[in-house]
């Protein structure tokens, strides 16, 4: 289906989480790109054109909800259709707000490797 490895943009301000997700998705055959704040997430998404995004909500320089809204409203259809899995440890965020902003799936940290990889495969299988 894909002529190249699928690319995932991992957006999290915690280095340990970035490295864990990079290892998890890298071992599953994904090409991983990292961003640590909201501004970097948006610019990386435009530059890298990922197939999938894993997004924390509690980010500096633009919250995850802001990133979701910005990506979903982008004039390039390829950008606006990127599947975005929210992966947040911030319990006070409203899950419904994330879905309303355009999240494809939502997980609260911690989540199992199996669940995250299954959600990624499911998100990639959805029509974009």
Secondary structure, DSSP 8 states (H G I E B T S, - for coil): --SS--EEEEE-S-HHHHHHHHHHHHHTT-EEEEE-SHHHHHHHHHHH--SEEEE-SS-SSS-HHHHHHHHHT-SSHHHHT-EEEEEE--TTS-HHHHHHHT-SEEEESS--HHHHHHHHHHHHHS--
